[in-house]
Amino acid sequence: MERIDWKPGTLIYPLPAVLISCGSSPEEYNVLTVAWTGTICSNPPMCYISVRPERYSYPIIKKNMEFVINLTNERLAKATDWCGVRSGRDYNKFEEMHLTPGPCSVVKAPLIEESPVNIECRVKEIVPLGSHDMFIADVVNVRVDSQYLNNETGAFDMASFNPLVYVHGGYYSLGHKIGKFGWSVEKKKK
């Protein structure tokens, strides 16, 4: 197999394709699509989103220091794409995409009712990086759609809503499960 050098770039895929909701009042509410997001700490729970400063939502998040990460699925694929290519300067994205802003338990930003998982975040730090600034945030609450709870165990079944992912310009649903954490070292039952 021949290896060639490729230009430096962000080829770490797949990434979650999420809808970020922000604003402290209905007049200010907005939604933007982000794929530059992830977990950075589990105790305390922390995550990040990276946003270009010229995005309409950037000053809203910076002013309020709160946002909600709304996970998406195939049902939300069109809204996810549309909210990434249209600006809140020109459109009310909630209305245009028939998304329902709902109340959060901790933050003032709205959640998106149609999302299976809403992660309420409070910004700790903003790190300028270049094309994007990283909003490092504490996860202050998580709301989940109860239809994705396992009736026997009460556990949340993340795979059951088939999260939407982003891969180098395309949106995809997840494939079949090939294992679980630690499966490669589990002792075989006799």
Sequence and secondary structure as in RCSB ss.txt:
>XXXX:A:sequence
MERIDWKPGTLIYPLPAVLISCGSSPEEYNVLTVAWTGTICSNPPMCYISVRPERYSYPIIKKNMEFVINLTNER
LAKATDWCGVRSGRDYNKFEEMHLTPGPCSVVKAPLIEESPVNIECRVKEIVPLGSHDMFIADVVNVRVDSQYLN
NETGAFDMASFNPLVYVHGGYYSLGHKIGKFGWSVEKKKK
>XXXX:A:secstr
              EE EEEEE SSTTT EEEEE SEEEEEETTEEEEEEE TTSTHHHHHHHH EEEEE  BGG
GHHHHHHHHHS TTT  HHHHTT  EE  SS SS EETTSSEEEEEEEEEEEE SSSEEEEEEEEEEEE GGGB 
TTT  B GGGG BEEEETTEEEE       TTGGG     
